[in-house]
């Protein structure tokens, strides 16, 4: 970005600024005539000037003539004018005045829209350029800044800059033209009044901006404080587990209160100073009409100024305060925005930016890498200047499987970062295949080398998007031409703002890079998931999900066959009693009362939405079957039991939180309901209290909550209510709920519910695992594996993949690295969250893929468990920033340094 805001704006909007200047010049013509017309109307038709002879007398208006070149020459008439009677002139001049008002407003409207569009376009360009710079930041930069602060600069601090850009050049010209036009008109009417207006205007221009400079200092302080606040809030969110587990919330509140207090004091100073300046500016603006009324009235009374001229002068001056105030505000905004722009530009003026050519898109596939990594005399220092590795020489052939072991911080991780271009050496050289590593484009390194760190941040996305991200290098197929007017406008604005024209919703997956077609994608994904031992986890996620709409129809018959196979296997193994099958005519003991009445699946995910939707229909059915009173009594008994057992424990009680019937924060609410009903029948409760009690009863599941509240008669009533609910359901409910049917696939239910077609009874862990095994066998028999995987891949992993465990995140990161079939895999303690047994299984499977897969690849793996190094071709042991032992099959051992020799190098 340019160091000067005005230079930046001029470079990108030169043509638009010149066009607006032309519009401003044209706008002064109707503005001047609109100032002159009131004088003509008052002096002419209203006061009768030119109509002295009475009724029928006429006068000429709008006559245009040029004076002669000398005293004897007659004037040259360009337009003879219009001859009109008095009333006719009044109406014509008044309508002309209204027309000029509309024309002046139209000029303002056009300029404001044009400036706004230009400003938004430039704001979009600036934000895009800053994000582009972030993508090119050296990795060390991210260790010194907080993400929330960078986001705040791009989102909030650039906002006023974008709003100012449209006004940067044209606003002072436009406002100046209005002020100049009004001043020229006032001087033409009365030189004395013109000097009065000029004097007041000069005082405002000289005094007010000088007083407002204090606001700039305060505004800068507020901006820095707000940026710090954004960073602090971001840190709180990221540190929430540590805050909760260390009882640090009150300290955080105190720190936040202090930050907010500083911002409050700054903003309070701004308010005081701003409104004082505003008071002074308003006083000066209102004092001038007093002078006009007094002295202008004197001139009019003494005959030195006619009434029309006085009214025109006052009307013209009335136009001055607005533009003058706007011009002063513009000057203040200019200074403020310049400061903000310079501050943002300074934060993004970083040394060591990745060259744009390294991130340029590459057509076609990257050729396989060959040769070896070579580190010669490499030294890497941290931010404080301490050596992480010192004068290191190392050769790593691309087909070699290398394990790196050693304590954390002794150099193994640093080498991993160097090989992946995440860290640059302070001294020495790093080459790949004889070419300097820093000069190889990211389009080659990013496709042929995979890097897996200890922690990988996943933005909020689906599992599918997270897995396929390493293959999203460029848009595979050209975006279709814009069809609608809005699409055309969006594409035009993208081009005008210097943004990318590629469609993010298009097909970005480079299938040719991994040698498959889009139809084979699921098989490739499944293969890497099995390697990293995520297959079972993903299957569970898929079983709990609904099939995508596009697969539901073709899965219908397969799911029904899988359901039959599953129940057949259950009967054969004697486990039929572990699952309670859905039966329209029988009560489902392992489901809630509400689930028994509705007996269907909702098309929405939130149970609360389902409750709100069926409330009216369900309530009507409860009244018809007489279930309303038993349920209210049941809800009261449940509330009494829960309040008696847990009422004194407090909301933080772990035992209370394990009760699914009630939320901890609801216990006080039910205590109050019981207090209002004390000594009174439940039927006398208010409607709100009845609803709360009924909702409590509808959640009740007998085998789970075990209060003995459901007998055979009540079960029969509930089944009757189910039949009524199904036959009387409103069209809205039928659109929302898909009722269970033994002979049909339920698209609103999960895959698991469709196959089991029932509810699991509370049973032993072994029986549960056996049921899961039967279900997996039924899925495999009917070729539903890929459909389950497809459904699982739509799972939203949450912000930072927080809906996955740490071990799942690590295995997911390794899976997507393997999916892109690299030439070289760099792994930095990437399985540290797994137990040693699972680590060994995943590591052995990965090494097998590296050696015998369709595309063999080399590995540099930083291990946390030294015993696993025996499975590699070569082992490097790091200590104190040096390799103290190098053993393996593919290279001769290097002369190792002793601990005493290695340690001094680390301190240099």
VENCOR-V593562 format. One record per backbone hydrogen bond with DSSP energy under -0.5 kcal/mol. CO is the residue of the C=O (numbers start at 0). NH is the residue of the N-H. E is the energy in kcal/mol with one decimal. If there is no record, write none. Layout:
CO/NH/E  CO/NH/E
This chain:
3/7/-2.0  4/8/-2.8  5/9/-2.5  6/10/-2.2  7/11/-1.3  8/12/-1.9  9/13/-0.8  12/16/-2.6  13/17/-2.0  14/18/-2.1  15/19/-2.2  16/20/-1.8  17/21/-1.9  18/22/-1.9  19/23/-2.3  20/24/-2.3  21/25/-2.2  22/26/-1.8  23/27/-0.9  24/27/-0.8  25/28/-0.9  25/29/-0.7  26/30/-1.3  27/31/-2.3  28/32/-1.9  29/33/-2.0  30/34/-1.4  31/34/-0.5  31/35/-1.6  32/36/-1.9  33/37/-0.6  35/38/-0.5  35/39/-1.5  36/40/-2.6  37/41/-2.5  38/42/-2.7  39/43/-1.9  40/45/-2.3  41/46/-2.2  42/48/-1.9  43/47/-2.2  43/48/-0.7  47/50/-2.3  50/53/-1.3  53/56/-2.0  56/85/-0.7  58/83/-2.7  60/81/-3.2  63/77/-2.2  63/78/-2.4  65/75/-3.5  74/76/-0.7  75/65/-3.7  75/77/-0.6  78/63/-2.5  81/60/-2.9  81/83/-0.6  83/58/-2.1  84/88/-3.1  85/89/-2.2  86/90/-2.4  87/91/-2.5  88/92/-2.9  89/93/-2.0  90/94/-2.4  91/95/-2.3  92/96/-2.4  93/97/-2.2  94/98/-2.3  95/99/-2.5  96/100/-2.1  97/101/-2.1  98/102/-2.5  99/103/-3.0  100/104/-2.3  101/105/-2.4  102/106/-2.3  103/107/-2.1  104/108/-2.9  105/109/-2.8  106/110/-2.5  107/111/-2.8  108/112/-2.4  109/113/-2.6  110/114/-3.0  111/115/-2.7  112/116/-2.5  113/117/-2.3  114/118/-3.0  115/119/-2.6  116/120/-2.1  117/121/-2.2  118/122/-2.6  119/123/-2.3  120/124/-2.0  121/125/-2.9  122/126/-2.5  123/127/-2.3  124/128/-2.5  125/129/-2.4  126/130/-2.5  127/131/-2.3  128/132/-2.0  129/133/-2.3  130/134/-2.1  131/135/-0.5  132/135/-1.1  133/136/-1.2  135/353/-2.9  137/140/-1.9  137/141/-0.6  138/141/-0.8  138/142/-0.5  139/142/-0.8  140/143/-1.3  140/144/-0.8  145/148/-1.0  145/149/-1.6  146/150/-2.6  147/151/-2.2  148/152/-2.2  149/153/-2.2  150/154/-2.8  151/155/-2.3  151/156/-1.8  152/157/-1.0  155/158/-0.8  155/159/-0.6  157/161/-2.6  158/162/-1.9  159/163/-1.4  160/164/-1.6  161/165/-0.7  163/166/-1.4  163/167/-1.0  164/167/-0.9  166/170/-1.0  166/171/-0.6  168/172/-0.9  169/173/-3.3  170/174/-3.0  171/175/-2.4  172/176/-2.3  173/177/-1.9  174/178/-2.6  175/179/-3.1  176/180/-2.4  177/181/-2.3  178/182/-2.7  179/183/-2.8  180/184/-2.1  181/185/-2.3  182/186/-2.7  183/187/-2.1  184/188/-1.2  185/189/-2.9  189/193/-1.9  190/194/-2.2  191/195/-1.9  192/196/-2.5  193/197/-2.4  194/198/-2.6  195/199/-2.2  196/200/-2.1  197/201/-2.4  198/202/-2.0  199/203/-2.2  200/204/-2.5  201/205/-2.3  202/206/-2.9  202/207/-0.5  203/207/-1.3  203/208/-0.6  205/209/-0.6  206/210/-2.2  207/211/-1.8  208/212/-0.7  209/212/-0.7  210/213/-0.8  211/214/-1.0  211/215/-0.9  212/215/-0.6  212/216/-1.3  213/217/-2.0  214/218/-2.8  215/219/-2.3  216/220/-2.0  217/221/-2.5  218/222/-2.2  219/223/-2.2  220/224/-2.3  221/225/-2.7  222/226/-2.2  223/227/-2.1  224/228/-2.2  225/229/-2.3  226/230/-2.0  227/231/-2.4  228/232/-2.6  229/233/-2.2  230/234/-2.1  231/235/-2.2  232/236/-2.1  233/237/-2.1  234/238/-2.3  236/239/-1.0  238/242/-2.4  239/243/-2.7  240/244/-2.3  241/245/-0.9  242/247/-2.4  243/246/-0.7  247/251/-2.1  248/252/-2.2  249/253/-2.1  250/254/-2.5  251/255/-2.8  252/256/-2.6  253/257/-2.0  254/258/-2.1  255/259/-2.7  256/260/-2.3  257/261/-2.0  258/262/-1.8  259/263/-2.4  260/264/-2.2  261/265/-2.0  262/266/-2.7  263/267/-2.6  264/268/-2.1  265/269/-2.0  266/270/-2.4  267/271/-2.3  268/272/-2.4  269/273/-2.9  270/274/-2.3  271/275/-1.5  272/276/-2.3  273/277/-2.1  274/278/-2.1  275/279/-2.3  276/280/-2.5  277/281/-2.5  278/282/-2.1  279/283/-2.2  280/284/-2.0  281/285/-2.2  282/286/-2.0  283/287/-1.1  284/288/-0.6  285/289/-0.8  286/290/-1.4  287/291/-2.4  288/292/-3.1  289/293/-2.2  290/294/-2.9  290/295/-0.7  291/295/-1.6  291/296/-0.7  292/296/-1.0  293/297/-1.7  294/298/-2.7  295/299/-2.3  296/300/-2.7  297/301/-2.3  298/303/-2.1  298/304/-1.4  299/302/-0.8  305/309/-2.2  306/310/-2.9  307/311/-2.4  308/312/-2.6  309/313/-2.6  310/314/-2.7  311/315/-2.6  312/316/-2.8  313/317/-1.8  314/318/-0.7  315/318/-0.9  316/319/-1.5  316/320/-1.0  318/322/-1.0  319/323/-2.7  320/324/-2.9  321/325/-2.7  322/326/-2.4  323/327/-2.2  324/328/-2.9  325/329/-2.6  326/330/-2.1  327/331/-2.1  328/332/-2.9  329/333/-2.8  330/334/-2.0  331/335/-2.5  332/336/-3.6  333/337/-2.2  334/338/-1.8  335/339/-2.2  336/340/-3.1  337/341/-2.5  338/342/-2.5  339/343/-2.6  340/344/-3.0  341/345/-2.3  342/346/-1.8  343/347/-1.4  345/348/-0.8  347/349/-1.5  349/352/-0.6  354/357/-1.2  354/358/-0.7  355/358/-0.8  356/359/-0.7  357/441/-2.6  357/442/-0.8  370/397/-1.9  371/432/-2.2  372/395/-2.8  373/375/-0.5  373/430/-2.3  374/376/-0.5  374/393/-2.5  375/428/-1.9  377/391/-2.6  378/425/-2.5  378/426/-1.6  379/387/-3.7  379/388/-1.3  381/384/-1.7  385/381/-2.4  388/379/-2.0  391/377/-2.4  393/374/-3.3  395/372/-2.7  396/399/-1.5  397/857/-0.6  399/401/-0.7  399/858/-2.1  400/872/-1.4  400/873/-1.7  401/860/-2.8  402/875/-3.2  403/862/-2.7  404/877/-2.9  406/409/-1.8  409/880/-1.8  410/414/-2.0  411/415/-1.6  412/416/-2.1  413/417/-2.2  414/418/-2.7  415/419/-1.5  416/421/-2.4  416/422/-1.3  417/420/-1.7  426/378/-2.0  428/375/-2.4  429/436/-2.6  430/373/-2.5  431/434/-1.5  434/431/-3.1  435/438/-1.6  435/439/-0.6  436/439/-1.2  440/443/-1.4  440/444/-2.2  441/445/-3.0  443/446/-0.6  443/447/-2.3  444/448/-2.1  447/822/-3.1  447/823/-1.3  449/825/-3.3  451/827/-3.3  455/457/-0.6  456/458/-0.6  457/799/-1.0  460/796/-2.4  460/797/-0.5  461/465/-2.3  462/466/-2.4  463/467/-2.4  464/468/-1.0  467/470/-2.1  468/471/-2.0  470/472/-1.5  470/509/-2.2  483/487/-2.1  484/488/-2.3  485/489/-2.5  486/490/-2.2  487/491/-2.5  488/492/-2.6  489/493/-2.0  490/494/-2.1  491/495/-2.5  492/496/-1.8  493/498/-2.6  494/497/-1.2  501/503/-0.7  502/505/-1.8  505/507/-0.9  506/475/-2.6  506/476/-0.6  507/472/-0.7  507/473/-0.7  508/510/-1.4  509/512/-0.6  510/513/-1.1  510/515/-2.0  511/514/-0.7  516/519/-1.0  517/520/-0.9  519/523/-2.1  520/524/-2.4  521/525/-2.8  522/526/-2.0  523/527/-1.7  524/528/-2.0  525/529/-1.8  526/530/-1.5  527/531/-1.9  528/533/-3.1  528/534/-0.8  529/532/-1.1  533/537/-2.8  534/538/-2.2  535/539/-2.1  536/540/-2.0  537/541/-2.7  538/542/-2.7  539/543/-1.5  541/544/-1.1  542/751/-2.9  544/750/-2.4  547/550/-1.9  547/551/-1.3  548/552/-0.7  550/554/-1.6  551/555/-0.7  552/555/-0.9  554/558/-2.9  555/559/-1.9  556/560/-2.2  557/561/-2.5  558/562/-2.4  559/563/-2.0  560/564/-2.6  561/565/-2.6  562/566/-2.2  563/567/-2.0  564/568/-2.4  565/569/-2.1  566/570/-2.3  567/571/-2.1  568/572/-2.0  569/573/-0.6  569/574/-2.4  569/575/-0.6  570/573/-0.9  574/577/-1.9  575/578/-1.1  577/760/-3.1  578/580/-0.8  579/758/-2.3  582/585/-1.8  586/588/-0.9  587/590/-1.5  588/702/-0.7  591/595/-1.9  592/596/-2.1  593/597/-2.9  594/598/-2.7  598/739/-1.9  600/737/-2.7  605/609/-1.4  606/610/-2.6  607/611/-2.4  608/612/-1.8  609/613/-2.6  610/614/-1.0  613/617/-3.5  614/618/-2.4  615/619/-1.8  616/620/-2.0  617/621/-2.3  618/622/-2.0  619/623/-2.0  620/624/-2.1  621/625/-0.6  621/626/-2.0  621/627/-1.2  622/625/-0.7  625/629/-0.6  626/630/-2.2  627/631/-2.1  628/632/-2.7  629/633/-2.4  630/634/-2.9  631/635/-2.1  632/636/-2.3  633/637/-2.8  634/638/-2.4  635/639/-2.6  636/640/-2.4  637/641/-2.7  638/642/-2.7  639/643/-2.2  640/644/-2.3  641/645/-3.1  642/646/-1.7  645/648/-1.7  645/649/-0.6  649/652/-1.6  652/656/-1.7  653/657/-0.7  654/657/-0.8  655/658/-1.5  657/659/-0.7  658/661/-0.7  662/665/-2.0  662/666/-0.5  663/666/-1.1  665/669/-2.1  666/670/-1.8  667/671/-2.0  668/672/-1.8  669/673/-2.4  670/674/-1.8  671/675/-2.0  672/676/-1.5  673/677/-0.6  674/677/-0.6  676/679/-2.6  680/683/-1.6  681/684/-1.9  685/689/-2.6  686/690/-2.2  687/691/-2.0  688/692/-2.3  689/693/-2.9  690/694/-2.3  691/695/-1.7  692/696/-2.0  693/697/-2.4  694/698/-0.8  695/698/-0.5  696/699/-1.6  697/593/-2.3  699/592/-0.9  700/704/-3.0  701/705/-2.5  708/710/-0.5  710/714/-2.2  711/715/-2.2  712/716/-2.1  713/717/-2.3  714/718/-2.2  715/719/-2.1  716/720/-2.4  717/721/-2.1  718/722/-1.9  719/723/-2.2  720/724/-2.9  721/725/-2.2  722/726/-2.1  723/727/-2.6  724/728/-0.8  729/733/-2.3  730/734/-1.7  731/735/-1.1  732/736/-3.6  735/602/-2.0  736/738/-0.6  737/600/-2.4  740/743/-1.9  744/746/-0.8  745/748/-1.1  749/753/-2.0  750/754/-2.0  751/755/-3.0  752/756/-1.9  756/581/-2.6  758/579/-3.3  760/762/-0.6  763/767/-2.1  764/768/-2.3  765/769/-2.0  766/770/-2.4  767/771/-2.2  768/772/-2.1  769/773/-2.4  770/774/-2.3  771/775/-2.4  772/776/-2.4  773/777/-2.5  774/778/-2.2  775/779/-2.4  776/780/-2.7  777/781/-1.3  778/783/-2.7  779/782/-1.5  783/787/-2.5  784/788/-2.4  785/789/-2.5  786/790/-2.2  787/791/-2.3  788/792/-2.2  790/793/-1.1  791/794/-2.0  792/463/-2.7  794/462/-1.6  794/796/-0.7  796/802/-2.3  797/800/-2.1  798/801/-1.1  800/803/-1.8  804/808/-2.4  805/809/-2.4  806/810/-2.2  807/811/-2.4  808/812/-2.3  809/813/-1.9  810/814/-2.4  811/815/-2.3  812/816/-1.3  813/817/-2.3  814/818/-1.9  815/819/-1.0  817/820/-1.8  822/857/-2.2  823/449/-2.7  824/826/-0.6  824/859/-2.6  825/451/-2.7  826/828/-0.8  826/861/-3.6  828/831/-1.1  830/833/-1.7  834/838/-2.6  835/839/-2.2  836/840/-1.8  837/841/-2.7  838/842/-2.9  839/843/-2.8  840/844/-2.1  841/845/-2.3  842/846/-2.7  843/847/-2.3  844/848/-2.0  845/849/-2.3  846/850/-2.1  847/851/-3.0  848/852/-1.7  849/856/-1.2  857/824/-2.8  858/401/-3.2  859/826/-2.5  859/861/-0.5  860/403/-3.2  860/862/-0.7  861/828/-1.9  863/865/-0.6  864/867/-1.9  865/868/-2.0  866/869/-0.9  867/870/-1.4  868/871/-1.8  872/888/-3.2  873/402/-2.8  874/886/-2.5  875/404/-3.0  875/877/-0.6  876/883/-2.5  876/884/-1.3  878/881/-1.2  880/389/-1.5  881/878/-2.7  881/883/-0.7  884/876/-3.1  886/874/-4.2  893/895/-0.6  897/901/-2.3  898/902/-2.4  899/903/-0.9  900/904/-0.6  901/905/-1.0  902/905/-0.7  902/906/-0.8  903/906/-0.9  903/907/-0.5  904/907/-0.8
